Amino acid sequence: MEALERNGLGDKVEIRRTGCHGFCERGTIVTIFPSGVTYLQVKPDDVAEIVSSTLIAGEVIGRLLYHDEEGREIPKEDDIPFYRPQTPVVFGLNRFIDPNDIDSYIIRGGYSALAKALFVLSPEEVLEEVKAAQLRAAAAAASRPA
């Protein structure tokens, strides 16, 4: 926050702490929106450089990017081989939701299924949705030893 304030960006840039993006061994991960530039293994000492180089000058900091087997820099999270084949379901919105801010969850549709179950569907329809989702079958399969 200090680096943002020093550079007059305090009211122009939103910082959101989020849950894991799934690539935890490369954390701390910082993704700049709307560009999608993603920095890995960010340390507190890197923050001032990110503010001055990326947020102000629009430059990418190569040493903080993902590097593939050939050493090529991959600036966007969606292009990193770890993420590319994935279809995020459970963690899909983690990069947008601050676990300490319920409003960031609600804005992204959090609790909409609960609202639907309480105010739109009948009890019988709720039961049918649960049965159709096969939640018990999925939970039982997940709890079996490999």
N, C-alpha and C positions, 0 to 999 in steps of 0.2 A: 504494500500500500504506500509506503514512503516513496518508493521510486516513481509511482504513478503521480503522487501529489507533487513531487519535485519537478516533474515534467508537465504539469498542468493537465493531467489526464484523469485525475481523481473522480470527476463526475462524468467521464466519457467512457470509462472501461469498467466493466463488471467482472469481478473475480468470483468464481464459484468453486468451492471445494466440493468434490464429488466422491462417489464410491469408486471402487476398482473398475478399470476399463477392461480387465481380463489379462493384461500383460504386466502383472504386478512386479515381476522380477526386473523390469526395466523402469520402475517408478523412481522417483516422482515423475508423473507424466503431465505435461502442460500442452493443451490444445488451444490454439488461437482461432477464434471465430470472427468473421465468417470465412477466413481463408482456409481453415482446416490444417494449417501447419502444426505439426506435433513434435514436441521436444521430449526426449527421454532422459532419465537419470538427472533431472534438474536439481541443482543444489541452490541453497539460499544465495550464494555468491553469484549465481547466473541471472538473478532477477533483474538487476539494473541493466545488464546487457540485453536481455530480452525486451525490456521497455524501450531502450534507446535504439537498438538495431531493428527489431521486428515491428513494434507498435508505432514507433515514430518514423524510422527510415524505410520500413517495408522490406528490409533485408532478412534473409534466412540465415540462421547461425548453423553452419554445417556440422560442427563438432557435437551439437546436441540432437541431431537427427538420427533416425535409424539408418544403419548402413547394412546393405545386403552382403552376401558372400563374396561378391566381387569388389566390395568397398564403395558401391554407388550409394549416394545419398537419396533417401526416400523421405520427402517432406510431409506427405499427407498420411494420416492414420489409416485411411481406407486402402492405401496402396502397400502397406506393410504386409509382407507375406503371412505373418501370424493372424492378421485380421481378415485378409482377402477372402478366404473360403468360408468364413463364418457368416451365419445369419443370426445376429444377436436377438435373443428372445428375452431371457430373464434379465440380462444386464444391458439390454438395448438402449435404455434411456439414462443409464447411469451417468453418462458424460454431461447430462443436462440437469440432474437432480442433486441438490445439496441435501444430504441426509439430516442436516440440522435445521432445514427450512421446509416445513410441511407445505407451504404455498408453492414451492418449486415442484413438488410432487403433484399437487392438485391441478396446477396449470397444465401439466402433461397428461392429465386424464386419470390421475390417481384417485381411487375410491369410486370411479364411475361404475365399476361392476357391482360394488356394494349398493350404490344408489339405485341401480337397475333392479337388483334383487329385492331391495326394500320397497321401492315405489312403483315399479313398472310390472314386474312379473308376479304371478300368483305363486304361492308356496309350491304348488305342483310343478309349475314351469321351472322354478329354481331347482327342484329335485331332478327334473329331466335334463337340465343343462349340466348339472354335476354328473349325472350318469353318462351323458353323451361325451363329456370330457374325459371319462375313465380315470378320474383322479386317484381313486383307490387302487386301480390296477397299476398305474404309473408309480405310485408311492410304494406299493408292494414290490414291484420289480426293482426299484431303485434301492430298496433296503436289503435285497438278497446279496449274499457274499458272491464275489466274482469267481 
